[in-house]
Amino acid sequence: MKHLALAGLLASASIPAHAETVDGDLIRVIDGDTVELAGERIRLAEPDAPEISKPRCNTELAKGLLASGRLRQLLKGPVRIERSGRTDRYRRTLASLLVPDGNVADILIRE
């Protein structure tokens, strides 16, 4: 009986705190790792993309703009947002974004 309770607890631990699927047109890209949906700032759990608002150099700005543009492309069509239930130090919701081609973070890192 204890094994069944533990199995149920482990199964529920892998379920995202809150998940939904939305049309990507409803999502506004802030930068290469942050988006906004209905006033909620959502930060990709990974990766940490180069900055565009306060870049340390022109190379970082260029790479940040590429990451932002690619994120915008990836978010066309349906997007599943799996919120972790956690926030970062700026109070952005930490989440994974999934599109038909896979996890957005994995795609960005791979490319």
Long-range contacts (C-beta under 8 A, 24 or more apart in sequence): 16-82, 16-83, 16-84, 16-85, 16-95, 16-96, 17-83, 17-84, 17-85, 17-86, 18-83, 18-85, 19-80, 19-81, 19-82, 19-83, 20-80, 20-81, 21-78, 21-79, 21-80, 21-81, 22-78, 22-79, 22-81, 23-77, 23-78, 23-79, 24-75, 24-76, 24-77, 24-78, 24-79, 24-99, 25-76, 27-75, 27-79, 29-68, 29-71, 29-72, 29-75, 31-64, 31-67, 31-68, 32-64, 32-66, 32-67, 32-68, 32-70, 32-71, 32-108, 33-67, 33-71, 34-92, 35-71, 35-75, 35-97, 37-81, 40-93, 41-90, 41-91, 41-92, 41-93, 42-81, 42-83, 42-92, 42-93, 42-94, 42-95, 42-97, 43-88, 43-90, 43-92, 43-93, 43-94, 43-95, 44-94, 44-95, 44-96, 44-97, 44-104, 44-105, 44-108, 45-84, 45-94, 45-95, 45-96, 45-105, 46-105, 46-109, 47-105, 47-108, 47-109, 49-108, 67-108, 70-108, 70-111, 71-104, 71-108, 74-99, 74-101, 74-104, 74-107, 74-108, 75-99, 75-104, 79-104
